């Protein structure tokens, strides 16, 4: 879902840059397209942006849950 949200966000940004009139916030559009809440999309974005490579690998392999990955992404990089 993290990758899907990222790709959708990029698509909506590109469409807007090309001149498409897209009402509202991009996050809300991504949330609607994925049948998720905007809050969950924000969590996914934060996780994708801040999660270190080792933890991303663990998430992708199913070794940690999305909620665990989100909590890890909030930690300082040195931890």
mmCIF file of the N, C-alpha and C atoms, coordinates in Angstrom:
data_MODEL
# 
_entry.id   MODEL 
# 
loop_
_atom_site.group_PDB 
_atom_site.id 
_atom_site.type_symbol 
_atom_site.label_atom_id 
_atom_site.label_alt_id 
_atom_site.label_comp_id 
_atom_site.label_asym_id 
_atom_site.label_entity_id 
_atom_site.label_seq_id 
_atom_site.pdbx_PDB_ins_code 
_atom_site.Cartn_x 
_atom_site.Cartn_y 
_atom_site.Cartn_z 
_atom_site.occupancy 
_atom_site.B_iso_or_equiv 
_atom_site.pdbx_formal_charge 
_atom_site.auth_seq_id 
_atom_site.auth_comp_id 
_atom_site.auth_asym_id 
_atom_site.auth_atom_id 
_atom_site.pdbx_PDB_model_num 
ATOM 1   N N  . UNK A 1 1  ? 0.817   -1.203 0.000   1.00 0.00 ? 1  UNK A N  1 
ATOM 2   C CA . UNK A 1 1  ? 0.000   0.000  0.000   1.00 0.00 ? 1  UNK A CA 1 
ATOM 3   C C  . UNK A 1 1  ? 0.856   1.260  0.000   1.00 0.00 ? 1  UNK A C  1 
ATOM 4   N N  . UNK A 1 2  ? 2.021   1.180  0.665   1.00 0.00 ? 2  UNK A N  1 
ATOM 5   C CA . UNK A 1 2  ? 2.910   2.343  0.691   1.00 0.00 ? 2  UNK A CA 1 
ATOM 6   C C  . UNK A 1 2  ? 3.309   2.749  -0.721  1.00 0.00 ? 2  UNK A C  1 
ATOM 7   N N  . UNK A 1 3  ? 3.709   1.769  -1.518  1.00 0.00 ? 3  UNK A N  1 
ATOM 8   C CA . UNK A 1 3  ? 4.130   2.058  -2.888  1.00 0.00 ? 3  UNK A CA 1 
ATOM 9   C C  . UNK A 1 3  ? 2.956   2.535  -3.738  1.00 0.00 ? 3  UNK A C  1 
ATOM 10  N N  . UNK A 1 4  ? 1.800   1.936  -3.529  1.00 0.00 ? 4  UNK A N  1 
ATOM 11  C CA . UNK A 1 4  ? 0.619   2.346  -4.273  1.00 0.00 ? 4  UNK A CA 1 
ATOM 12  C C  . UNK A 1 4  ? 0.275   3.801  -3.963  1.00 0.00 ? 4  UNK A C  1 
ATOM 13  N N  . UNK A 1 5  ? 0.307   4.174  -2.702  1.00 0.00 ? 5  UNK A N  1 
ATOM 14  C CA . UNK A 1 5  ? 0.010   5.556  -2.315  1.00 0.00 ? 5  UNK A CA 1 
ATOM 15  C C  . UNK A 1 5  ? 1.023   6.518  -2.931  1.00 0.00 ? 5  UNK A C  1 
ATOM 16  N N  . UNK A 1 6  ? 2.273   6.126  -2.925  1.00 0.00 ? 6  UNK A N  1 
ATOM 17  C CA . UNK A 1 6  ? 3.330   6.964  -3.508  1.00 0.00 ? 6  UNK A CA 1 
ATOM 18  C C  . UNK A 1 6  ? 3.103   7.159  -5.003  1.00 0.00 ? 6  UNK A C  1 
ATOM 19  N N  . UNK A 1 7  ? 2.798   6.079  -5.713  1.00 0.00 ? 7  UNK A N  1 
ATOM 20  C CA . UNK A 1 7  ? 2.575   6.173  -7.159  1.00 0.00 ? 7  UNK A CA 1 
ATOM 21  C C  . UNK A 1 7  ? 1.338   7.022  -7.476  1.00 0.00 ? 7  UNK A C  1 
ATOM 22  N N  . UNK A 1 8  ? 0.275   6.839  -6.706  1.00 0.00 ? 8  UNK A N  1 
ATOM 23  C CA . UNK A 1 8  ? -0.924  7.639  -6.930  1.00 0.00 ? 8  UNK A CA 1 
ATOM 24  C C  . UNK A 1 8  ? -0.660  9.117  -6.686  1.00 0.00 ? 8  UNK A C  1 
ATOM 25  N N  . UNK A 1 9  ? 0.063   9.424  -5.633  1.00 0.00 ? 9  UNK A N  1 
ATOM 26  C CA . UNK A 1 9  ? 0.395   10.820 -5.333  1.00 0.00 ? 9  UNK A CA 1 
ATOM 27  C C  . UNK A 1 9  ? 1.177   11.425 -6.493  1.00 0.00 ? 9  UNK A C  1 
ATOM 28  N N  . UNK A 1 10 ? 2.171   10.700 -6.989  1.00 0.00 ? 10 UNK A N  1 
ATOM 29  C CA . UNK A 1 10 ? 2.978   11.180 -8.110  1.00 0.00 ? 10 UNK A CA 1 
ATOM 30  C C  . UNK A 1 10 ? 2.098   11.404 -9.348  1.00 0.00 ? 10 UNK A C  1 
ATOM 31  N N  . UNK A 1 11 ? 1.165   10.494 -9.581  1.00 0.00 ? 11 UNK A N  1 
ATOM 32  C CA . UNK A 1 11 ? 0.262   10.606 -10.722 1.00 0.00 ? 11 UNK A CA 1 
ATOM 33  C C  . UNK A 1 11 ? -0.619  11.849 -10.602 1.00 0.00 ? 11 UNK A C  1 
ATOM 34  N N  . UNK A 1 12 ? -1.209  12.063 -9.419  1.00 0.00 ? 12 UNK A N  1 
ATOM 35  C CA . UNK A 1 12 ? -2.066  13.237 -9.223  1.00 0.00 ? 12 UNK A CA 1 
ATOM 36  C C  . UNK A 1 12 ? -1.263  14.539 -9.353  1.00 0.00 ? 12 UNK A C  1 
ATOM 37  N N  . UNK A 1 13 ? -0.045  14.554 -8.843  1.00 0.00 ? 13 UNK A N  1 
ATOM 38  C CA . UNK A 1 13 ? 0.800   15.747 -8.962  1.00 0.00 ? 13 UNK A CA 1 
ATOM 39  C C  . UNK A 1 13 ? 1.097   16.018 -10.436 1.00 0.00 ? 13 UNK A C  1 
ATOM 40  N N  . UNK A 1 14 ? 1.447   14.977 -11.171 1.00 0.00 ? 14 UNK A N  1 
ATOM 41  C CA . UNK A 1 14 ? 1.751   15.130 -12.589 1.00 0.00 ? 14 UNK A CA 1 
ATOM 42  C C  . UNK A 1 14 ? 0.534   15.649 -13.355 1.00 0.00 ? 14 UNK A C  1 
ATOM 43  N N  . UNK A 1 15 ? -0.621  15.082 -13.066 1.00 0.00 ? 15 UNK A N  1 
ATOM 44  C CA . UNK A 1 15 ? -1.853  15.517 -13.738 1.00 0.00 ? 15 UNK A CA 1 
ATOM 45  C C  . UNK A 1 15 ? -2.132  16.988 -13.448 1.00 0.00 ? 15 UNK A C  1 
ATOM 46  N N  . UNK A 1 16 ? -1.941  17.400 -12.209 1.00 0.00 ? 16 UNK A N  1 
ATOM 47  C CA . UNK A 1 16 ? -2.174  18.795 -11.832 1.00 0.00 ? 16 UNK A CA 1 
ATOM 48  C C  . UNK A 1 16 ? -1.180  19.708 -12.553 1.00 0.00 ? 16 UNK A C  1 
ATOM 49  N N  . UNK A 1 17 ? 0.082   19.268 -12.641 1.00 0.00 ? 17 UNK A N  1 
ATOM 50  C CA . UNK A 1 17 ? 1.100   20.055 -13.343 1.00 0.00 ? 17 UNK A CA 1 
ATOM 51  C C  . UNK A 1 17 ? 0.795   20.175 -14.832 1.00 0.00 ? 17 UNK A C  1 
ATOM 52  N N  . UNK A 1 18 ? 0.132   19.169 -15.374 1.00 0.00 ? 18 UNK A N  1 
ATOM 53  C CA . UNK A 1 18 ? -0.245  19.189 -16.791 1.00 0.00 ? 18 UNK A CA 1 
ATOM 54  C C  . UNK A 1 18 ? -1.482  20.041 -17.043 1.00 0.00 ? 18 UNK A C  1 
ATOM 55  N N  . UNK A 1 19 ? -2.068  20.572 -15.990 1.00 0.00 ? 19 UNK A N  1 
ATOM 56  C CA . UNK A 1 19 ? -3.195  21.474 -16.140 1.00 0.00 ? 19 UNK A CA 1 
ATOM 57  C C  . UNK A 1 19 ? -4.549  20.903 -15.775 1.00 0.00 ? 19 UNK A C  1 
ATOM 58  N N  . UNK A 1 20 ? -4.598  19.670 -15.348 1.00 0.00 ? 20 UNK A N  1 
ATOM 59  C CA . UNK A 1 20 ? -5.881  19.084 -14.951 1.00 0.00 ? 20 UNK A CA 1 
ATOM 60  C C  . UNK A 1 20 ? -6.393  19.785 -13.700 1.00 0.00 ? 20 UNK A C  1 
ATOM 61  N N  . UNK A 1 21 ? -7.681  20.047 -13.691 1.00 0.00 ? 21 UNK A N  1 
ATOM 62  C CA . UNK A 1 21 ? -8.290  20.680 -12.519 1.00 0.00 ? 21 UNK A CA 1 
ATOM 63  C C  . UNK A 1 21 ? -8.734  19.578 -11.562 1.00 0.00 ? 21 UNK A C  1 
ATOM 64  N N  . UNK A 1 22 ? -7.950  19.379 -10.544 1.00 0.00 ? 22 UNK A N  1 
ATOM 65  C CA . UNK A 1 22 ? -8.238  18.365 -9.532  1.00 0.00 ? 22 UNK A CA 1 
ATOM 66  C C  . UNK A 1 22 ? -8.609  19.084 -8.247  1.00 0.00 ? 22 UNK A C  1 
ATOM 67  N N  . UNK A 1 23 ? -9.844  18.947 -7.809  1.00 0.00 ? 23 UNK A N  1 
ATOM 68  C CA . UNK A 1 23 ? -10.288 19.681 -6.619  1.00 0.00 ? 23 UNK A CA 1 
ATOM 69  C C  . UNK A 1 23 ? -9.723  19.076 -5.330  1.00 0.00 ? 23 UNK A C  1 
ATOM 70  N N  . UNK A 1 24 ? -9.403  19.922 -4.388  1.00 0.00 ? 24 UNK A N  1 
ATOM 71  C CA . UNK A 1 24 ? -8.999  19.459 -3.062  1.00 0.00 ? 24 UNK A CA 1 
ATOM 72  C C  . UNK A 1 24 ? -7.537  19.081 -2.956  1.00 0.00 ? 24 UNK A C  1 
ATOM 73  N N  . UNK A 1 25 ? -7.232  18.490 -1.801  1.00 0.00 ? 25 UNK A N  1 
ATOM 74  C CA . UNK A 1 25 ? -5.854  18.079 -1.511  1.00 0.00 ? 25 UNK A CA 1 
ATOM 75  C C  . UNK A 1 25 ? -5.539  16.759 -2.194  1.00 0.00 ? 25 UNK A C  1 
ATOM 76  N N  . UNK A 1 26 ? -4.307  16.629 -2.616  1.00 0.00 ? 26 UNK A N  1 
ATOM 77  C CA . UNK A 1 26 ? -3.873  15.398 -3.270  1.00 0.00 ? 26 UNK A CA 1 
ATOM 78  C C  . UNK A 1 26 ? -4.001  14.227 -2.305  1.00 0.00 ? 26 UNK A C  1 
ATOM 79  N N  . UNK A 1 27 ? -3.668  14.435 -1.047  1.00 0.00 ? 27 UNK A N  1 
ATOM 80  C CA . UNK A 1 27 ? -3.779  13.351 -0.068  1.00 0.00 ? 27 UNK A CA 1 
ATOM 81  C C  . UNK A 1 27 ? -5.212  12.816 -0.003  1.00 0.00 ? 27 UNK A C  1 
ATOM 82  N N  . UNK A 1 28 ? -6.184  13.709 -0.065  1.00 0.00 ? 28 UNK A N  1 
ATOM 83  C CA . UNK A 1 28 ? -7.587  13.291 -0.032  1.00 0.00 ? 28 UNK A CA 1 
ATOM 84  C C  . UNK A 1 28 ? -7.955  12.488 -1.282  1.00 0.00 ? 28 UNK A C  1 
ATOM 85  N N  . UNK A 1 29 ? -7.398  12.877 -2.420  1.00 0.00 ? 29 UNK A N  1 
ATOM 86  C CA . UNK A 1 29 ? -7.667  12.141 -3.655  1.00 0.00 ? 29 UNK A CA 1 
ATOM 87  C C  . UNK A 1 29 ? -7.052  10.740 -3.602  1.00 0.00 ? 29 UNK A C  1 
ATOM 88  N N  . UNK A 1 30 ? -5.842  10.662 -3.077  1.00 0.00 ? 30 UNK A N  1 
ATOM 89  C CA . UNK A 1 30 ? -5.186  9.356  -2.922  1.00 0.00 ? 30 UNK A CA 1 
ATOM 90  C C  . UNK A 1 30 ? -5.996  8.486  -1.975  1.00 0.00 ? 30 UNK A C  1 
ATOM 91  N N  . UNK A 1 31 ? -6.437  9.066  -0.878  1.00 0.00 ? 31 UNK A N  1 
ATOM 92  C CA . UNK A 1 31 ? -7.232  8.322  0.109   1.00 0.00 ? 31 UNK A CA 1 
ATOM 93  C C  . UNK A 1 31 ? -8.507  7.788  -0.517  1.00 0.00 ? 31 UNK A C  1 
ATOM 94  N N  . UNK A 1 32 ? -9.198  8.603  -1.286  1.00 0.00 ? 32 UNK A N  1 
ATOM 95  C CA . UNK A 1 32 ? -10.435 8.168  -1.926  1.00 0.00 ? 32 UNK A CA 1 
ATOM 96  C C  . UNK A 1 32 ? -10.170 7.049  -2.927  1.00 0.00 ? 32 UNK A C  1 
ATOM 97  N N  . UNK A 1 33 ? -9.110  7.192  -3.708  1.00 0.00 ? 33 UNK A N  1 
ATOM 98  C CA . UNK A 1 33 ? -8.776  6.174  -4.711  1.00 0.00 ? 33 UNK A CA 1 
ATOM 99  C C  . UNK A 1 33 ? -8.428  4.838  -4.073  1.00 0.00 ? 33 UNK A C  1 
ATOM 100 N N  . UNK A 1 34 ? -7.832  4.884  -2.877  1.00 0.00 ? 34 UNK A N  1 
ATOM 101 C CA . UNK A 1 34 ? -7.407  3.652  -2.199  1.00 0.00 ? 34 UNK A CA 1 
ATOM 102 C C  . UNK A 1 34 ? -8.423  3.168  -1.168  1.00 0.00 ? 34 UNK A C  1 
ATOM 103 N N  . UNK A 1 35 ? -9.521  3.908  -1.013  1.00 0.00 ? 35 UNK A N  1 
ATOM 104 C CA . UNK A 1 35 ? -10.521 3.570  0.006   1.00 0.00 ? 35 UNK A CA 1 
ATOM 105 C C  . UNK A 1 35 ? -9.895  3.515  1.391   1.00 0.00 ? 35 UNK A C  1 
ATOM 106 N N  . UNK A 1 36 ? -9.089  4.532  1.670   1.00 0.00 ? 36 UNK A N  1 
ATOM 107 C CA . UNK A 1 36 ? -8.413  4.691  2.958   1.00 0.00 ? 36 UNK A CA 1 
ATOM 108 C C  . UNK A 1 36 ? -8.760  6.067  3.507   1.00 0.00 ? 36 UNK A C  1 
ATOM 109 N N  . UNK A 1 37 ? -8.465  6.284  4.770   1.00 0.00 ? 37 UNK A N  1 
ATOM 110 C CA . UNK A 1 37 ? -8.640  7.619  5.328   1.00 0.00 ? 37 UNK A CA 1 
ATOM 111 C C  . UNK A 1 37 ? -7.413  8.467  4.982   1.00 0.00 ? 37 UNK A C  1 
ATOM 112 N N  . UNK A 1 38 ? -7.608  9.781  4.949   1.00 0.00 ? 38 UNK A N  1 
ATOM 113 C CA . UNK A 1 38 ? -6.491  10.685 4.694   1.00 0.00 ? 38 UNK A CA 1 
ATOM 114 C C  . UNK A 1 38 ? -5.429  10.530 5.788   1.00 0.00 ? 38 UNK A C  1 
ATOM 115 N N  . UNK A 1 39 ? -5.866  10.235 6.988   1.00 0.00 ? 39 UNK A N  1 
ATOM 116 C CA . UNK A 1 39 ? -4.918  10.030 8.092   1.00 0.00 ? 39 UNK A CA 1 
ATOM 117 C C  . UNK A 1 39 ? -4.021  8.823  7.820   1.00 0.00 ? 39 UNK A C  1 
ATOM 118 N N  . UNK A 1 40 ? -4.603  7.738  7.323   1.00 0.00 ? 40 UNK A N  1 
ATOM 119 C CA . UNK A 1 40 ? -3.792  6.562  7.000   1.00 0.00 ? 40 UNK A CA 1 
ATOM 120 C C  . UNK A 1 40 ? -2.807  6.862  5.874   1.00 0.00 ? 40 UNK A C  1 
ATOM 121 N N  . UNK A 1 41 ? -3.234  7.651  4.911   1.00 0.00 ? 41 UNK A N  1 
ATOM 122 C CA . UNK A 1 41 ? -2.335  8.030  3.814   1.00 0.00 ? 41 UNK A CA 1 
ATOM 123 C C  . UNK A 1 41 ? -1.174  8.857  4.366   1.00 0.00 ? 41 UNK A C  1 
ATOM 124 N N  . UNK A 1 42 ? -1.459  9.761  5.286   1.00 0.00 ? 42 UNK A N  1 
ATOM 125 C CA . UNK A 1 42 ? -0.398  10.570 5.903   1.00 0.00 ? 42 UNK A CA 1 
ATOM 126 C C  . UNK A 1 42 ? 0.592   9.676  6.639   1.00 0.00 ? 42 UNK A C  1 
ATOM 127 N N  . UNK A 1 43 ? 0.084   8.669  7.331   1.00 0.00 ? 43 UNK A N  1 
ATOM 128 C CA . UNK A 1 43 ? 0.966   7.726  8.037   1.00 0.00 ? 43 UNK A CA 1 
ATOM 129 C C  . UNK A 1 43 ? 1.830   6.961  7.043   1.00 0.00 ? 43 UNK A C  1 
ATOM 130 N N  . UNK A 1 44 ? 1.232   6.551  5.931   1.00 0.00 ? 44 UNK A N  1 
ATOM 131 C CA . UNK A 1 44 ? 1.989   5.833  4.904   1.00 0.00 ? 44 UNK A CA 1 
ATOM 132 C C  . UNK A 1 44 ? 3.092   6.713  4.325   1.00 0.00 ? 44 UNK A C  1 
ATOM 133 N N  . UNK A 1 45 ? 2.750   7.980  4.075   1.00 0.00 ? 45 UNK A N  1 
ATOM 134 C CA . UNK A 1 45 ? 3.740   8.905  3.532   1.00 0.00 ? 45 UNK A CA 1 
ATOM 135 C C  . UNK A 1 45 ? 4.901   9.102  4.506   1.00 0.00 ? 45 UNK A C  1 
ATOM 136 N N  . UNK A 1 46 ? 4.573   9.281  5.769   1.00 0.00 ? 46 UNK A N  1 
ATOM 137 C CA . UNK A 1 46 ? 5.621   9.471  6.783   1.00 0.00 ? 46 UNK A CA 1 
ATOM 138 C C  . UNK A 1 46 ? 6.495   8.220  6.883   1.00 0.00 ? 46 UNK A C  1 
ATOM 139 N N  . UNK A 1 47 ? 5.861   7.065  6.871   1.00 0.00 ? 47 UNK A N  1 
ATOM 140 C CA . UNK A 1 47 ? 6.607   5.811  6.939   1.00 0.00 ? 47 UNK A CA 1 
ATOM 141 C C  . UNK A 1 47 ? 7.524   5.688  5.739   1.00 0.00 ? 47 UNK A C  1 
ATOM 142 N N  . UNK A 1 48 ? 6.993   5.921  4.552   1.00 0.00 ? 48 UNK A N  1 
ATOM 143 C CA . UNK A 1 48 ? 7.795   5.789  3.330   1.00 0.00 ? 48 UNK A CA 1 
ATOM 144 C C  . UNK A 1 48 ? 8.971   6.766  3.336   1.00 0.00 ? 48 UNK A C  1 
ATOM 145 N N  . UNK A 1 49 ? 8.723   7.976  3.799   1.00 0.00 ? 49 UNK A N  1 
ATOM 146 C CA . UNK A 1 49 ? 9.756   9.011  3.791   1.00 0.00 ? 49 UNK A CA 1 
ATOM 147 C C  . UNK A 1 49 ? 10.857  8.759  4.822   1.00 0.00 ? 49 UNK A C  1 
ATOM 148 N N  . UNK A 1 50 ? 10.489  8.284  6.011   1.00 0.00 ? 50 UNK A N  1 
ATOM 149 C CA . UNK A 1 50 ? 11.434  8.247  7.125   1.00 0.00 ? 50 UNK A CA 1 
ATOM 150 C C  . UNK A 1 50 ? 11.959  6.868  7.502   1.00 0.00 ? 50 UNK A C  1 
ATOM 151 N N  . UNK A 1 51 ? 11.401  5.815  6.968   1.00 0.00 ? 51 UNK A N  1 
ATOM 152 C CA . UNK A 1 51 ? 11.822  4.477  7.371   1.00 0.00 ? 51 UNK A CA 1 
ATOM 153 C C  . UNK A 1 51 ? 13.168  4.129  6.738   1.00 0.00 ? 51 UNK A C  1 
ATOM 154 N N  . UNK A 1 52 ? 14.078  3.619  7.537   1.00 0.00 ? 52 UNK A N  1 
ATOM 155 C CA . UNK A 1 52 ? 15.389  3.253  7.022   1.00 0.00 ? 52 UNK A CA 1 
ATOM 156 C C  . UNK A 1 52 ? 15.287  1.986  6.172   1.00 0.00 ? 52 UNK A C  1 
ATOM 157 N N  . UNK A 1 53 ? 16.293  1.776  5.335   1.00 0.00 ? 53 UNK A N  1 
ATOM 158 C CA . UNK A 1 53 ? 16.276  0.688  4.355   1.00 0.00 ? 53 UNK A CA 1 
ATOM 159 C C  . UNK A 1 53 ? 16.083  -0.685 4.996   1.00 0.00 ? 53 UNK A C  1 
ATOM 160 N N  . UNK A 1 54 ? 16.762  -0.954 6.100   1.00 0.00 ? 54 UNK A N  1 
ATOM 161 C CA . UNK A 1 54 ? 16.633  -2.270 6.750   1.00 0.00 ? 54 UNK A CA 1 
ATOM 162 C C  . UNK A 1 54 ? 15.195  -2.518 7.205   1.00 0.00 ? 54 UNK A C  1 
ATOM 163 N N  . UNK A 1 55 ? 14.572  -1.499 7.755   1.00 0.00 ? 55 UNK A N  1 
ATOM 164 C CA . UNK A 1 55 ? 13.194  -1.653 8.219   1.00 0.00 ? 55 UNK A CA 1 
ATOM 165 C C  . UNK A 1 55 ? 12.226  -1.755 7.042   1.00 0.00 ? 55 UNK A C  1 
ATOM 166 N N  . UNK A 1 56 ? 12.513  -1.050 5.942   1.00 0.00 ? 56 UNK A N  1 
ATOM 167 C CA . UNK A 1 56 ? 11.683  -1.179 4.741   1.00 0.00 ? 56 UNK A CA 1 
ATOM 168 C C  . UNK A 1 56 ? 11.732  -2.616 4.222   1.00 0.00 ? 56 UNK A C  1 
ATOM 169 N N  . UNK A 1 57 ? 12.918  -3.190 4.272   1.00 0.00 ? 57 UNK A N  1 
ATOM 170 C CA . UNK A 1 57 ? 13.086  -4.577 3.828   1.00 0.00 ? 57 UNK A CA 1 
ATOM 171 C C  . UNK A 1 57 ? 12.263  -5.508 4.714   1.00 0.00 ? 57 UNK A C  1 
ATOM 172 N N  . UNK A 1 58 ? 12.322  -5.300 6.026   1.00 0.00 ? 58 UNK A N  1 
ATOM 173 C CA . UNK A 1 58 ? 11.548  -6.120 6.959   1.00 0.00 ? 58 UNK A CA 1 
ATOM 174 C C  . UNK A 1 58 ? 10.048  -5.971 6.705   1.00 0.00 ? 58 UNK A C  1 
ATOM 175 N N  . UNK A 1 59 ? 9.609   -4.749 6.424   1.00 0.00 ? 59 UNK A N  1 
ATOM 176 C CA . UNK A 1 59 ? 8.195   -4.505 6.133   1.00 0.00 ? 59 UNK A CA 1 
ATOM 177 C C  . UNK A 1 59 ? 7.787   -5.246 4.861   1.00 0.00 ? 59 UNK A C  1 
ATOM 178 N N  . UNK A 1 60 ? 8.583   -5.110 3.815   1.00 0.00 ? 60 UNK A N  1 
ATOM 179 C CA . UNK A 1 60 ? 8.273   -5.761 2.541   1.00 0.00 ? 60 UNK A CA 1 
ATOM 180 C C  . UNK A 1 60 ? 8.262   -7.280 2.648   1.00 0.00 ? 60 UNK A C  1 
ATOM 181 N N  . UNK A 1 61 ? 9.064   -7.825 3.543   1.00 0.00 ? 61 UNK A N  1 
ATOM 182 C CA . UNK A 1 61 ? 9.129   -9.279 3.727   1.00 0.00 ? 61 UNK A CA 1 
ATOM 183 C C  . UNK A 1 61 ? 8.106   -9.784 4.739   1.00 0.00 ? 61 UNK A C  1 
ATOM 184 N N  . UNK A 1 62 ? 7.316   -8.868 5.301   1.00 0.00 ? 62 UNK A N  1 
ATOM 185 C CA . UNK A 1 62 ? 6.289   -9.258 6.249   1.00 0.00 ? 62 UNK A CA 1 
ATOM 186 C C  . UNK A 1 62 ? 6.812   -9.573 7.645   1.00 0.00 ? 62 UNK A C  1 
ATOM 187 N N  . UNK A 1 63 ? 8.041   -9.162 7.932   1.00 0.00 ? 63 UNK A N  1 
ATOM 188 C CA . UNK A 1 63 ? 8.630   -9.419 9.246   1.00 0.00 ? 63 UNK A CA 1 
ATOM 189 C C  . UNK A 1 63 ? 8.150   -8.423 10.298  1.00 0.00 ? 63 UNK A C  1 
ATOM 190 N N  . UNK A 1 64 ? 7.713   -7.243 9.849   1.00 0.00 ? 64 UNK A N  1 
ATOM 191 C CA . UNK A 1 64 ? 7.120   -6.263 10.759  1.00 0.00 ? 64 UNK A CA 1 
ATOM 192 C C  . UNK A 1 64 ? 5.824   -5.766 10.119  1.00 0.00 ? 64 UNK A C  1 
ATOM 193 N N  . UNK A 1 65 ? 4.906   -5.297 10.948  1.00 0.00 ? 65 UNK A N  1 
ATOM 194 C CA . UNK A 1 65 ? 3.619   -4.797 10.455  1.00 0.00 ? 65 UNK A CA 1 
ATOM 195 C C  . UNK A 1 65 ? 3.747   -3.336 10.024  1.00 0.00 ? 65 UNK A C  1 
ATOM 196 N N  . UNK A 1 66 ? 2.745   -2.853 9.323   1.00 0.00 ? 66 UNK A N  1 
ATOM 197 C CA . UNK A 1 66 ? 2.730   -1.453 8.902   1.00 0.00 ? 66 UNK A CA 1 
ATOM 198 C C  . UNK A 1 66 ? 2.715   -0.515 10.102  1.00 0.00 ? 66 UNK A C  1 
ATOM 199 N N  . UNK A 1 67 ? 1.992   -0.891 11.151  1.00 0.00 ? 67 UNK A N  1 
ATOM 200 C CA . UNK A 1 67 ? 1.952   -0.025 12.335  1.00 0.00 ? 67 UNK A CA 1 
ATOM 201 C C  . UNK A 1 67 ? 3.306   0.003  13.043  1.00 0.00 ? 67 UNK A C  1 
ATOM 202 N N  . UNK A 1 68 ? 3.993   -1.128 13.071  1.00 0.00 ? 68 UNK A N  1 
ATOM 203 C CA . UNK A 1 68 ? 5.338   -1.163 13.650  1.00 0.00 ? 68 UNK A CA 1 
ATOM 204 C C  . UNK A 1 68 ? 6.294   -0.321 12.816  1.00 0.00 ? 68 UNK A C  1 
ATOM 205 N N  . UNK A 1 69 ? 6.180   -0.441 11.497  1.00 0.00 ? 69 UNK A N  1 
ATOM 206 C CA . UNK A 1 69 ? 7.030   0.346  10.603  1.00 0.00 ? 69 UNK A CA 1 
ATOM 207 C C  . UNK A 1 69 ? 6.793   1.841  10.827  1.00 0.00 ? 69 UNK A C  1 
ATOM 208 N N  . UNK A 1 70 ? 5.535   2.232  11.014  1.00 0.00 ? 70 UNK A N  1 
ATOM 209 C CA . UNK A 1 70 ? 5.222   3.636  11.272  1.00 0.00 ? 70 UNK A CA 1 
ATOM 210 C C  . UNK A 1 70 ? 5.884   4.103  12.562  1.00 0.00 ? 70 UNK A C  1 
ATOM 211 N N  . UNK A 1 71 ? 5.783   3.305  13.615  1.00 0.00 ? 71 UNK A N  1 
ATOM 212 C CA . UNK A 1 71 ? 6.396   3.682  14.894  1.00 0.00 ? 71 UNK A CA 1 
ATOM 213 C C  . UNK A 1 71 ? 7.915   3.784  14.760  1.00 0.00 ? 71 UNK A C  1 
ATOM 214 N N  . UNK A 1 72 ? 8.522   2.859  14.023  1.00 0.00 ? 72 UNK A N  1 
ATOM 215 C CA . UNK A 1 72 ? 9.969   2.906  13.806  1.00 0.00 ? 72 UNK A CA 1 
ATOM 216 C C  . UNK A 1 72 ? 10.338  4.170  13.033  1.00 0.00 ? 72 UNK A C  1 
ATOM 217 N N  . UNK A 1 73 ? 9.507   4.548  12.067  1.00 0.00 ? 73 UNK A N  1 
ATOM 218 C CA . UNK A 1 73 ? 9.810   5.721  11.247  1.00 0.00 ? 73 UNK A CA 1 
ATOM 219 C C  . UNK A 1 73 ? 9.810   7.016  12.051  1.00 0.00 ? 73 UNK A C  1 
ATOM 220 N N  . UNK A 1 74 ? 9.193   7.009  13.212  1.00 0.00 ? 74 UNK A N  1 
ATOM 221 C CA . UNK A 1 74 ? 9.146   8.204  14.060  1.00 0.00 ? 74 UNK A CA 1 
ATOM 222 C C  . UNK A 1 74 ? 10.402  8.339  14.930  1.00 0.00 ? 74 UNK A C  1 
ATOM 223 N N  . UNK A 1 75 ? 11.206  7.291  15.007  1.00 0.00 ? 75 UNK A N  1 
ATOM 224 C CA . UNK A 1 75 ? 12.401  7.330  15.841  1.00 0.00 ? 75 UNK A CA 1 
ATOM 225 C C  . UNK A 1 75 ? 13.501  8.148  15.184  1.00 0.00 ? 75 UNK A C  1 
ATOM 226 N N  . UNK A 1 76 ? 14.392  8.730  15.987  1.00 0.00 ? 76 UNK A N  1 
ATOM 227 C CA . UNK A 1 76 ? 15.551  9.413  15.396  1.00 0.00 ? 76 UNK A CA 1 
ATOM 228 C C  . UNK A 1 76 ? 16.404  8.421  14.592  1.00 0.00 ? 76 UNK A C  1 
ATOM 229 N N  . UNK A 1 77 ? 17.042  8.897  13.543  1.00 0.00 ? 77 UNK A N  1 
ATOM 230 C CA . UNK A 1 77 ? 17.822  8.029  12.655  1.00 0.00 ? 77 UNK A CA 1 
ATOM 231 C C  . UNK A 1 77 ? 18.897  7.240  13.399  1.00 0.00 ? 77 UNK A C  1 
ATOM 232 N N  . UNK A 1 78 ? 19.487  7.822  14.448  1.00 0.00 ? 78 UNK A N  1 
ATOM 233 C CA . UNK A 1 78 ? 20.561  7.134  15.164  1.00 0.00 ? 78 UNK A CA 1 
ATOM 234 C C  . UNK A 1 78 ? 20.073  5.978  16.013  1.00 0.00 ? 78 UNK A C  1 
ATOM 235 N N  . UNK A 1 79 ? 18.769  5.843  16.177  1.00 0.00 ? 79 UNK A N  1 
ATOM 236 C CA . UNK A 1 79 ? 18.228  4.724  16.960  1.00 0.00 ? 79 UNK A CA 1 
ATOM 237 C C  . UNK A 1 79 ? 17.898  3.585  16.038  1.00 0.00 ? 79 UNK A C  1 
# 
